[in-house]
Amino acid sequence: MVYQGKPSRGCQMCRTRRIKCDETKPTCKQCAKSRRQCPGYRDEFDLVFRNETQATEKRAQRASKKALAQRMTKFAPGSTPEPSSPNGEHSSANPTFMDLDGQVTCHFLSNYVLIPRQGNGRGFLEYVVPLLRAEEVAPHFKAAFDACAMASFANTRGDELLVERALRIHSKALGAINIALNNPDTIKQDSTLAAILLLGLFENITTRNLGMLAWGPHIRAAIQLVRKRGRKQLRTKIGVSLFIAVRTQMIVHTLSTAKPPLMQAEWWINSDAVRDTYASQCQRLGIRTGEIRAEVNRLMSQLPRNMESVEAMKDMIRQAREVDFECVRWAETVPDDFRYRTILWQDEIPDADYSQLEVFPGRVDAYPDLWVASLWGMMRVSRIILASIVIRCAAWVCSPVDYRTAPEYATARRICVENITDIIASVPYQLGWFSTRKHLFQQDSLSGFACGEDDTYKSLSGYFLTWPLACIQGQDYVTEDQRTWARGRLTYIGKHLGVSYAIMLTQLQYRTPSMLIRMDGTMSNSPSVNVEKLLSMKVAKPSEGLSTMPMPSQLFRQQTFQGQPTVLLTQHAISTYDDTSPEGD
């Protein structure tokens, strides 16, 4: 035990806000005056004396991480080991001790490959490590890995020559994967599915087109391949990891395109594919949200306006509310290692440029790790979509009366506002804000990156955040300051963390649910809305006065972005997985 000097006796909130605390108990007057919940006071003995055991453990963990980084660098031919992050800004390898290939490999491993600890399932791309360690690394997988790694490395450094090199490697990977897809001996291999997932990630890292079209075909191919592989894939640890990875991508694809999942939730949430019960529950609710959204689109494109149709819409409102209730129950019942906590409140900054702020005024929350934060993000996006579905169905039922007078509107709007606030409060943690403020928050994570240090800015965090930030920036219920801030964070993710797709998302000008409500007025005599195509276009900002009158279709088709997305070359290979093909055994 070491003496640390005289501590501050103020409450946690006043010390965080750096203001003088009057030390009134049980609640200080400063917190009462600002209407904040006073977290209370620290035990003075614990402040004066610090247990050195924790510091010793942390030094041992850093030494262990250094050894792990040294082991991981063996994937780079000709490289010598050295841990990463000399500048503290972005986690990568030290160029003094590694050649370019070594730097690129360790950069990707230290920014995207999240390894679970203590036998839990909190990982991302963790299957990459054993596939790279195989005695014979599949050429199509290695090419896809090299393309992703080079693209991420090039983007974070703004090196166009390396970007061109990544595109050349990507072309090589496309050819190799199509050969594997047409070979009955390799089509069901883990390396083939992993390579397709990496191609999807490559599109997010490098895309120069606005929309989901570049990423979508790879994810649809992965979904079909998982179906083809059948239940045998769940007999191995890598197979389970790949299955869960495809399931996660499928949920994002379903929610973002409003297309129904290929198989129902029961098929995806199988007992053999559950590494974490609470994560699987969260994903099941995401799948159900996607199913409801797709069904609402189908009904609104086909149903005439009569009493039976009104009852059908009311039933969709009921289903959306039931799933939202399950989301609330999930949030209330998760264990402590899934819970977040508010660390501080950020005060308003007069005349601030919100596009440049790291923290939006209000709460700043911290999470056990990035993986848990991403689950909460998925849950909140699902709740926002469910609330928007309720509003949209209520508007259809009560038309031509203003839908904002419907009883469902106030509740659904409140749910949207609350979840938008929660997403915004989670962003600073995920973008590494606490890594330079360890006096505010520091704890051991249940997962760690495959190379380098964990407490630096990570590209994976930006990748996780692109979808929640894109979702809230298009909501009717965000303030203009919140919208500006969300776009600023997406720009930061694209420019500094190397996820180029985030910059493309800032150009979207759609508003939901108001734009969809306007479109619903014309859908009784029109084909179903292709949301994926809608997201591929630059759309006009709606007028301030919301209306239930149909919006002219020209407003949704003012300007399309040039350039075709890069997809798997051999259409025959993908067409092998038609929806009626029997499931693999």
C-alpha positions as CSV (number, residue, x, y, z in Angstrom):
1,M,0.0,0.0,0.0
2,V,1.3,3.4,-1.0
3,Y,0.4,6.8,0.5
4,Q,-1.1,9.0,-2.3
5,G,-1.5,12.4,-0.5
6,K,-4.7,14.3,0.5
7,P,-7.6,13.5,-1.8
8,S,-10.5,15.6,-2.9
9,R,-13.5,15.0,-0.6
10,G,-16.1,16.2,-3.2
11,C,-18.6,13.9,-4.8
12,Q,-17.8,12.0,-8.0
13,M,-20.0,14.3,-10.2
14,C,-18.4,17.6,-9.0
15,R,-14.9,16.2,-9.4
16,T,-15.7,15.1,-12.9
17,R,-17.1,18.5,-13.7
18,R,-14.2,20.1,-11.9
19,I,-16.3,22.4,-9.8
20,K,-16.2,23.0,-6.0
21,C,-18.5,20.6,-4.1
22,D,-20.2,21.7,-0.9
23,E,-19.9,18.1,0.4
24,T,-23.5,18.1,1.6
25,K,-24.7,14.5,2.3
26,P,-26.3,12.4,1.0
27,T,-26.7,14.7,-2.1
28,C,-24.6,17.8,-2.7
29,K,-26.3,21.0,-3.5
30,Q,-24.4,21.4,-6.8
31,C,-25.9,18.2,-8.2
32,A,-29.4,19.1,-6.8
33,K,-29.2,22.6,-8.4
34,S,-28.2,21.1,-11.8
35,R,-30.8,18.3,-11.5
36,R,-28.2,15.6,-11.8
37,Q,-28.1,12.4,-9.7
38,C,-25.4,12.7,-7.1
39,P,-23.2,9.5,-7.2
40,G,-22.0,10.0,-3.6
41,Y,-18.6,10.2,-2.0
42,R,-15.5,8.0,-2.0
43,D,-14.2,6.3,1.1
44,E,-11.2,8.4,2.3
45,F,-9.1,5.4,3.3
46,D,-9.4,4.0,-0.2
47,L,-8.3,7.3,-1.6
48,V,-5.2,7.8,0.5
49,F,-3.9,4.3,0.1
50,R,-3.8,2.5,-3.3
51,N,-3.5,-1.2,-3.7
52,E,-0.4,-1.9,-5.8
53,T,-1.6,-5.3,-6.8
54,Q,-3.7,-3.9,-9.6
55,A,-0.8,-2.0,-11.0
56,T,1.4,-5.1,-10.9
57,E,-1.3,-7.0,-12.7
58,K,-1.6,-4.4,-15.4
59,R,2.2,-4.4,-16.0
60,A,2.0,-8.2,-16.4
61,Q,-0.9,-7.8,-18.9
62,R,1.1,-5.4,-20.9
63,A,4.0,-7.8,-21.0
64,S,1.7,-10.6,-22.0
65,K,0.3,-8.4,-24.8
66,K,3.8,-7.6,-26.1
67,A,4.5,-11.3,-26.3
68,L,1.3,-11.9,-28.2
69,A,2.1,-9.1,-30.7
70,Q,5.5,-10.8,-31.3
71,R,3.8,-14.1,-32.0
72,M,1.3,-12.6,-34.3
73,T,4.0,-11.0,-36.5
74,K,5.1,-14.3,-37.8
75,F,2.3,-14.0,-40.4
76,A,4.3,-11.3,-42.2
77,P,7.1,-12.9,-44.2
78,G,10.5,-11.5,-43.4
79,S,9.3,-9.3,-40.5
80,T,10.8,-9.1,-37.0
81,P,8.5,-8.7,-34.0
82,E,7.8,-5.4,-32.3
83,P,4.6,-4.2,-30.7
84,S,2.6,-1.3,-32.1
85,S,1.5,2.3,-31.7
86,P,4.6,4.5,-31.5
87,N,2.5,7.6,-31.9
88,G,-0.4,6.6,-29.6
89,E,-2.9,7.7,-32.3
90,H,-3.5,4.5,-34.3
91,S,-2.6,1.0,-33.5
92,S,-0.1,-0.4,-35.9
93,A,3.4,-1.9,-36.1
94,N,6.7,0.0,-35.6
95,P,8.1,0.5,-39.1
96,T,11.7,0.5,-37.7
97,F,11.5,-3.2,-37.1
98,M,9.0,-4.4,-39.8
99,D,8.9,-4.4,-43.6
100,L,5.8,-3.1,-45.3
101,D,4.0,-6.5,-45.4
102,G,4.6,-7.0,-41.7
103,Q,3.3,-3.5,-40.9
104,V,0.2,-4.1,-43.0
105,T,-0.6,-7.4,-41.4
106,C,-0.1,-6.3,-37.8
107,H,-2.0,-3.1,-38.5
108,F,-5.1,-5.1,-39.6
109,L,-4.8,-7.6,-36.7
110,S,-4.5,-4.8,-34.2
111,N,-7.4,-2.8,-35.6
112,Y,-10.0,-5.4,-36.7
113,V,-9.3,-8.9,-35.1
114,L,-10.8,-9.0,-31.7
115,I,-9.9,-12.1,-29.7
116,P,-12.2,-13.4,-26.9
117,R,-10.7,-13.9,-23.4
118,Q,-11.6,-16.4,-20.7
119,G,-13.5,-18.6,-23.1
120,N,-16.3,-16.1,-23.9
121,G,-17.7,-15.3,-27.3
122,R,-16.7,-11.6,-27.4
123,G,-14.8,-11.6,-30.7
124,F,-14.8,-10.3,-34.2
125,L,-12.9,-11.9,-37.1
126,E,-11.3,-14.2,-34.6
127,Y,-11.4,-17.0,-37.1
128,V,-8.8,-15.1,-39.2
129,V,-6.0,-16.2,-36.8
130,P,-6.3,-20.0,-37.0
131,L,-6.9,-19.7,-40.8
132,L,-3.6,-17.8,-41.1
133,R,-1.9,-20.3,-38.9
134,A,-2.9,-23.2,-41.0
135,E,-0.1,-25.3,-42.5
136,E,-1.4,-24.5,-46.0
137,V,-3.2,-21.1,-46.1
138,A,-5.9,-21.1,-48.8
139,P,-4.8,-18.7,-51.6
140,H,-8.2,-17.1,-52.0
141,F,-8.4,-16.4,-48.2
142,K,-4.9,-15.0,-48.1
143,A,-5.6,-12.7,-51.1
144,A,-8.8,-11.4,-49.5
145,F,-7.0,-10.9,-46.1
146,D,-4.1,-9.1,-47.9
147,A,-6.5,-6.9,-49.8
148,C,-8.4,-5.8,-46.6
149,A,-5.2,-5.3,-44.6
150,M,-3.6,-3.2,-47.4
151,A,-6.7,-1.1,-47.9
152,S,-7.1,-0.3,-44.2
153,F,-3.4,0.5,-43.8
154,A,-3.5,2.7,-46.9
155,N,-6.6,4.6,-45.9
156,T,-5.3,5.5,-42.4
157,R,-2.2,7.0,-44.0
158,G,-3.9,8.6,-47.0
159,D,-1.5,6.8,-49.4
160,E,-3.2,6.5,-52.9
161,L,-0.4,4.3,-54.2
162,L,-1.1,1.7,-51.5
163,V,-4.8,2.1,-52.2
164,E,-4.2,1.1,-55.9
165,R,-2.1,-1.8,-54.7
166,A,-5.0,-2.9,-52.5
167,L,-7.3,-2.8,-55.4
168,R,-5.0,-5.0,-57.5
169,I,-4.8,-7.5,-54.7
170,H,-8.6,-7.3,-54.4
171,S,-9.0,-8.2,-58.1
172,K,-6.7,-11.2,-57.6
173,A,-8.9,-12.2,-54.6
174,L,-12.1,-12.0,-56.6
175,G,-10.7,-14.3,-59.2
176,A,-9.4,-16.8,-56.6
177,I,-12.7,-16.8,-54.7
178,N,-14.7,-17.5,-57.9
179,I,-12.5,-20.4,-58.7
180,A,-13.1,-21.7,-55.1
181,L,-16.9,-21.2,-55.5
182,N,-16.9,-23.3,-58.7
183,N,-14.9,-26.1,-57.1
184,P,-17.0,-28.7,-55.2
185,D,-14.0,-29.5,-53.0
186,T,-13.5,-25.9,-51.8
187,I,-16.9,-24.3,-52.0
188,K,-17.9,-25.3,-48.4
189,Q,-14.5,-24.8,-46.8
190,D,-14.1,-22.3,-43.9
191,S,-11.5,-20.4,-45.9
192,T,-14.0,-19.7,-48.7
193,L,-16.7,-18.3,-46.4
194,A,-14.1,-16.3,-44.5
195,A,-12.8,-14.8,-47.8
196,I,-16.3,-13.7,-48.8
197,L,-16.8,-12.0,-45.5
198,L,-13.5,-10.2,-45.9
199,L,-14.5,-9.0,-49.4
200,G,-17.6,-7.5,-47.7
201,L,-15.4,-5.7,-45.2
202,F,-13.1,-4.5,-48.1
203,E,-16.1,-2.7,-49.7
204,N,-16.8,-0.9,-46.4
205,I,-13.1,0.1,-46.1
206,T,-12.6,1.3,-49.7
207,T,-16.0,2.0,-51.3
208,R,-16.3,5.2,-53.4
209,N,-20.0,4.7,-54.1
210,L,-22.9,5.7,-52.0
211,G,-25.2,2.8,-51.0
212,M,-25.3,-0.8,-49.8
213,L,-24.9,-2.3,-53.3
214,A,-21.2,-2.8,-53.1
215,W,-21.4,-4.6,-49.8
216,G,-24.7,-6.3,-50.2
217,P,-23.8,-9.0,-52.9
218,H,-21.0,-10.4,-50.8
219,I,-23.2,-10.7,-47.7
220,R,-26.0,-12.3,-49.7
221,A,-23.4,-14.8,-51.1
222,A,-22.2,-15.5,-47.6
223,I,-25.8,-16.1,-46.4
224,Q,-26.4,-18.6,-49.2
225,L,-23.1,-20.3,-48.6
226,V,-24.0,-20.7,-44.8
227,R,-27.2,-22.3,-45.9
228,K,-25.4,-24.6,-48.2
229,R,-22.9,-25.6,-45.6
230,G,-25.7,-26.8,-43.3
231,R,-25.5,-27.9,-39.7
232,K,-22.1,-29.6,-40.1
233,Q,-20.4,-26.2,-40.0
234,L,-21.4,-25.9,-36.3
235,R,-19.3,-28.9,-35.3
236,T,-16.1,-26.9,-35.2
237,K,-15.1,-23.7,-33.3
238,I,-14.2,-21.9,-36.5
239,G,-17.4,-23.0,-38.2
240,V,-19.5,-21.5,-35.3
241,S,-17.5,-18.3,-35.4
242,L,-18.1,-17.9,-39.2
243,F,-21.8,-18.7,-38.7
244,I,-22.2,-16.0,-36.1
245,A,-20.3,-13.6,-38.2
246,V,-22.6,-14.1,-41.2
247,R,-25.6,-13.9,-38.9
248,T,-24.5,-10.5,-37.7
249,Q,-23.9,-9.2,-41.2
250,M,-27.3,-10.6,-42.3
251,I,-29.1,-8.6,-39.5
252,V,-27.4,-5.4,-40.6
253,H,-28.2,-6.2,-44.2
254,T,-31.9,-7.0,-43.4
255,L,-32.4,-3.8,-41.3
256,S,-30.7,-1.5,-43.8
257,T,-32.4,-2.8,-46.9
258,A,-35.8,-3.7,-45.4
259,K,-35.6,-7.1,-47.1
260,P,-36.7,-10.2,-45.2
261,P,-34.1,-12.6,-44.0
262,L,-33.6,-15.7,-46.1
263,M,-34.3,-18.0,-43.2
264,Q,-36.4,-17.3,-40.1
265,A,-35.0,-16.4,-36.7
266,E,-35.3,-20.0,-35.4
267,W,-32.9,-21.2,-38.1
268,W,-30.3,-18.6,-37.3
269,I,-30.6,-18.8,-33.5
270,N,-29.8,-22.4,-33.1
271,S,-28.6,-23.9,-29.8
272,D,-25.4,-25.1,-31.5
273,A,-24.6,-21.5,-32.6
274,V,-25.0,-19.8,-29.2
275,R,-21.8,-18.8,-27.6
276,D,-23.3,-16.1,-25.5
277,T,-27.0,-16.3,-24.5
278,Y,-27.6,-12.5,-24.2
279,A,-25.8,-11.8,-27.5
280,S,-28.0,-14.4,-29.3
281,Q,-31.1,-12.9,-27.7
282,C,-30.1,-9.5,-29.0
283,Q,-29.5,-10.9,-32.5
284,R,-32.8,-12.8,-32.5
285,L,-34.7,-9.5,-31.7
286,G,-32.8,-7.8,-34.6
287,I,-33.9,-10.6,-37.0
288,R,-37.5,-10.2,-35.8
289,T,-37.3,-6.5,-36.4
290,G,-36.1,-7.1,-39.9
291,E,-39.0,-9.6,-40.5
292,I,-41.6,-7.1,-39.3
293,R,-40.2,-4.3,-41.3
294,A,-40.1,-6.3,-44.5
295,E,-43.7,-7.5,-43.9
296,V,-44.9,-3.9,-43.4
297,N,-43.3,-3.0,-46.7
298,R,-45.1,-5.9,-48.4
299,L,-48.5,-5.1,-46.9
300,M,-48.3,-1.4,-47.8
301,S,-47.4,-2.2,-51.4
302,Q,-50.4,-4.6,-51.8
303,L,-53.2,-3.8,-49.4
304,P,-56.2,-1.7,-50.5
305,R,-57.7,0.7,-47.9
306,N,-60.5,-1.3,-46.2
307,M,-61.3,-2.5,-42.7
308,E,-59.4,-5.8,-43.2
309,S,-56.3,-3.8,-44.2
310,V,-56.7,-1.6,-41.1
311,E,-56.8,-4.6,-38.9
312,A,-53.7,-6.0,-40.6
313,M,-51.8,-2.7,-39.9
314,K,-53.0,-2.8,-36.3
315,D,-51.6,-6.3,-36.0
316,M,-48.2,-5.1,-37.3
317,I,-48.2,-2.3,-34.6
318,R,-48.9,-5.0,-32.0
319,Q,-46.1,-7.2,-33.2
320,A,-43.7,-4.2,-33.3
321,R,-44.6,-3.3,-29.7
322,E,-44.2,-6.9,-28.5
323,V,-40.6,-7.0,-29.9
324,D,-39.8,-3.6,-28.5
325,F,-41.0,-4.9,-25.1
326,E,-38.6,-7.8,-25.4
327,C,-35.8,-5.4,-26.2
328,V,-36.6,-3.5,-23.0
329,R,-36.7,-6.7,-21.0
330,W,-33.3,-7.7,-22.5
331,A,-31.8,-4.4,-21.4
332,E,-33.2,-4.9,-17.9
333,T,-32.0,-8.4,-17.4
334,V,-28.4,-8.4,-18.8
335,P,-25.7,-9.3,-16.3
336,D,-23.2,-6.7,-14.9
337,D,-20.6,-7.5,-17.5
338,F,-23.0,-6.3,-20.2
339,R,-24.0,-3.0,-18.4
340,Y,-22.7,0.4,-19.2
341,R,-22.4,3.3,-16.8
342,T,-22.4,7.1,-17.1
343,I,-18.9,8.5,-16.4
344,L,-19.6,12.2,-16.8
345,W,-21.8,14.9,-18.2
346,Q,-20.4,17.2,-20.9
347,D,-21.6,20.8,-20.5
348,E,-22.8,22.9,-23.4
349,I,-20.1,24.8,-25.3
350,P,-21.3,28.2,-26.6
351,D,-20.9,28.7,-30.4
352,A,-19.3,25.2,-30.8
353,D,-18.7,23.6,-34.2
354,Y,-20.6,20.4,-33.5
355,S,-19.0,18.7,-36.5
356,Q,-15.6,18.8,-34.8
357,L,-16.6,17.9,-31.2
358,E,-15.5,14.6,-29.9
359,V,-18.3,14.6,-27.2
360,F,-21.8,15.8,-27.7
361,P,-23.2,17.8,-24.7
362,G,-24.9,15.5,-22.2
363,R,-24.1,12.0,-21.0
364,V,-20.9,10.1,-21.7
365,D,-21.2,6.4,-21.1
366,A,-18.6,3.7,-20.8
367,Y,-18.9,0.0,-21.6
368,P,-17.2,-3.2,-20.6
369,D,-15.7,-3.5,-24.2
370,L,-16.3,-2.7,-27.8
371,W,-18.1,-5.9,-28.4
372,V,-20.7,-5.2,-25.8
373,A,-21.1,-1.6,-27.0
374,S,-21.8,-2.9,-30.5
375,L,-24.6,-5.2,-29.2
376,W,-26.2,-2.2,-27.4
377,G,-25.9,-0.3,-30.7
378,M,-27.8,-3.0,-32.6
379,M,-30.5,-3.2,-29.9
380,R,-31.0,0.6,-30.0
381,V,-31.2,0.7,-33.8
382,S,-33.8,-2.1,-33.7
383,R,-35.9,-0.1,-31.2
384,I,-35.7,3.0,-33.4
385,I,-36.8,1.0,-36.4
386,L,-39.6,-0.6,-34.5
387,A,-40.8,2.8,-33.2
388,S,-40.7,4.1,-36.8
389,I,-42.8,1.1,-38.0
390,V,-45.4,1.9,-35.3
391,I,-45.6,5.6,-36.5
392,R,-45.7,4.6,-40.1
393,C,-48.5,2.0,-39.6
394,A,-50.4,4.5,-37.4
395,A,-50.1,7.1,-40.2
396,W,-51.5,4.6,-42.7
397,V,-54.4,3.8,-40.5
398,C,-55.4,7.3,-39.6
399,S,-54.8,8.9,-43.0
400,P,-55.8,11.6,-44.1
401,V,-55.8,12.8,-40.5
402,D,-52.4,14.0,-39.3
403,Y,-50.6,11.0,-37.8
404,R,-49.0,13.1,-35.1
405,T,-52.3,13.2,-33.4
406,A,-52.5,9.4,-33.1
407,P,-52.0,8.0,-29.5
408,E,-49.1,5.8,-30.7
409,Y,-47.1,8.7,-32.0
410,A,-46.0,10.3,-28.7
411,T,-44.8,7.0,-27.3
412,A,-42.9,6.0,-30.4
413,R,-41.3,9.4,-30.7
414,R,-40.1,9.2,-27.1
415,I,-38.5,5.8,-27.8
416,C,-36.7,7.2,-30.8
417,V,-35.4,10.3,-28.9
418,E,-34.2,8.1,-25.9
419,N,-32.3,5.7,-28.1
420,I,-30.8,8.4,-30.2
421,T,-29.5,10.0,-27.0
422,D,-28.1,6.6,-25.8
423,I,-26.3,6.0,-29.1
424,I,-24.7,9.5,-29.0
425,A,-23.6,8.9,-25.4
426,S,-21.8,5.7,-26.4
427,V,-19.8,7.1,-29.3
428,P,-16.9,8.7,-27.3
429,Y,-16.1,5.4,-25.6
430,Q,-16.2,3.5,-28.8
431,L,-14.0,6.0,-30.6
432,G,-11.3,5.8,-27.9
433,W,-12.0,9.0,-26.0
434,F,-11.2,7.4,-22.7
435,S,-7.8,6.1,-23.9
436,T,-6.3,9.5,-23.2
437,R,-8.4,10.1,-20.1
438,K,-7.7,7.0,-18.0
439,H,-8.2,8.9,-14.8
440,L,-11.9,9.0,-15.7
441,F,-12.4,5.4,-16.7
442,Q,-10.2,2.3,-16.9
443,Q,-11.0,-1.4,-16.6
444,D,-9.9,-4.8,-17.9
445,S,-11.7,-5.9,-21.0
446,L,-13.0,-9.4,-21.7
447,S,-11.6,-9.3,-25.2
448,G,-8.4,-8.0,-26.8
449,F,-6.9,-7.3,-30.2
450,A,-4.7,-9.9,-31.9
451,C,-1.8,-7.5,-32.1
452,G,-0.6,-4.3,-30.5
453,E,-2.2,-2.4,-27.6
454,D,-5.9,-2.3,-26.8
455,D,-6.2,1.2,-25.4
456,T,-5.7,3.1,-28.7
457,Y,-8.0,4.3,-31.4
458,K,-9.4,1.3,-33.4
459,S,-10.8,1.0,-36.9
460,L,-13.2,-1.7,-35.7
461,S,-14.9,0.8,-33.4
462,G,-15.6,3.0,-36.4
463,Y,-16.8,0.1,-38.4
464,F,-19.2,-0.9,-35.6
465,L,-20.5,2.7,-35.4
466,T,-21.2,3.4,-39.1
467,W,-24.6,1.8,-39.1
468,P,-26.0,3.4,-35.8
469,L,-24.7,6.8,-36.7
470,A,-26.1,6.6,-40.2
471,C,-29.4,5.5,-38.7
472,I,-29.7,8.4,-36.3
473,Q,-28.6,11.1,-38.8
474,G,-31.6,10.3,-40.9
475,Q,-34.1,10.3,-38.2
476,D,-36.9,12.9,-37.9
477,Y,-36.3,13.2,-34.2
478,V,-32.7,14.3,-33.9
479,T,-31.9,18.0,-33.5
480,E,-29.9,19.7,-36.1
481,D,-27.0,19.9,-33.7
482,Q,-27.1,16.1,-33.2
483,R,-27.3,15.6,-36.9
484,T,-24.3,17.8,-37.5
485,W,-22.4,16.0,-34.8
486,A,-23.3,12.5,-36.1
487,R,-22.0,13.5,-39.6
488,G,-18.9,14.9,-38.0
489,R,-18.2,11.6,-36.3
490,L,-18.8,9.6,-39.5
491,T,-16.4,11.9,-41.3
492,Y,-13.8,11.3,-38.6
493,I,-14.3,7.5,-38.9
494,G,-13.8,7.7,-42.7
495,K,-10.7,10.0,-42.6
496,H,-8.9,8.9,-39.5
497,L,-10.0,5.3,-38.9
498,G,-9.9,4.3,-42.6
499,V,-13.6,3.2,-43.0
500,S,-14.3,5.1,-46.2
501,Y,-17.9,4.1,-46.4
502,A,-18.6,6.3,-43.4
503,I,-17.9,9.4,-45.5
504,M,-20.3,8.2,-48.1
505,L,-23.0,7.9,-45.6
506,T,-22.8,11.6,-44.6
507,Q,-24.2,12.4,-48.1
508,L,-27.5,10.8,-47.4
509,Q,-30.3,13.3,-46.9
510,Y,-33.2,11.1,-46.3
511,R,-35.6,11.4,-43.3
512,T,-37.4,8.6,-41.6
513,P,-40.2,7.9,-41.0
514,S,-41.6,11.1,-42.7
515,M,-40.3,10.3,-46.2
516,L,-41.6,6.7,-46.0
517,I,-45.0,7.9,-44.8
518,R,-45.2,10.2,-47.8
519,M,-44.3,7.4,-50.1
520,D,-46.9,5.1,-48.6
521,G,-49.6,7.3,-50.0
522,T,-48.6,6.2,-53.6
523,M,-47.8,2.6,-52.8
524,S,-51.3,1.1,-53.3
525,N,-50.8,1.3,-57.0
526,S,-47.0,1.0,-57.1
527,P,-44.4,-1.8,-56.7
528,S,-42.8,-2.4,-53.3
529,V,-40.2,0.2,-52.3
530,N,-36.7,-1.0,-52.9
531,V,-35.0,0.5,-49.9
532,E,-31.6,-0.7,-51.0
533,K,-31.9,1.2,-54.2
534,L,-33.3,4.2,-52.3
535,L,-30.1,4.3,-50.1
536,S,-28.0,4.3,-53.3
537,M,-29.4,7.7,-54.4
538,K,-29.0,11.2,-53.3
539,V,-32.4,12.4,-52.1
540,A,-33.8,15.7,-51.4
541,K,-34.3,17.0,-47.8
542,P,-38.0,17.1,-46.9
543,S,-39.8,20.3,-46.1
544,E,-40.1,21.3,-42.5
545,G,-43.9,20.8,-42.5
546,L,-44.5,17.0,-42.4
547,S,-47.4,15.8,-44.5
548,T,-49.2,12.6,-45.2
549,M,-49.6,13.6,-48.9
550,P,-47.7,11.5,-51.4
551,M,-44.3,12.8,-52.3
552,P,-43.4,12.9,-56.0
553,S,-41.1,10.1,-57.0
554,Q,-38.8,12.5,-58.7
555,L,-37.5,13.8,-55.4
556,F,-36.1,10.4,-54.7
557,R,-34.4,10.1,-58.0
558,Q,-32.7,13.5,-58.5
559,Q,-29.1,12.3,-58.8
560,T,-27.5,8.9,-58.8
561,F,-23.9,8.3,-58.1
562,Q,-21.8,7.0,-60.9
563,G,-19.8,3.8,-60.8
564,Q,-20.8,0.2,-60.4
565,P,-20.0,-1.7,-57.2
566,T,-17.4,-4.4,-57.2
567,V,-19.0,-7.8,-56.8
568,L,-18.1,-11.4,-57.2
569,L,-17.2,-12.0,-60.8
570,T,-18.7,-15.4,-61.6
571,Q,-22.5,-15.0,-61.5
572,H,-22.8,-18.7,-62.1
573,A,-21.1,-19.4,-58.8
574,I,-23.5,-17.2,-56.8
575,S,-26.5,-18.5,-58.7
576,T,-25.6,-21.9,-57.5
577,Y,-27.3,-20.9,-54.2
578,D,-30.9,-20.3,-55.4
579,D,-33.5,-19.9,-52.7
580,T,-35.1,-23.3,-53.5
581,S,-31.9,-25.3,-53.3
582,P,-31.9,-28.0,-50.5
583,E,-30.1,-27.1,-47.3
584,G,-26.8,-28.7,-46.8
585,D,-26.6,-31.5,-44.3
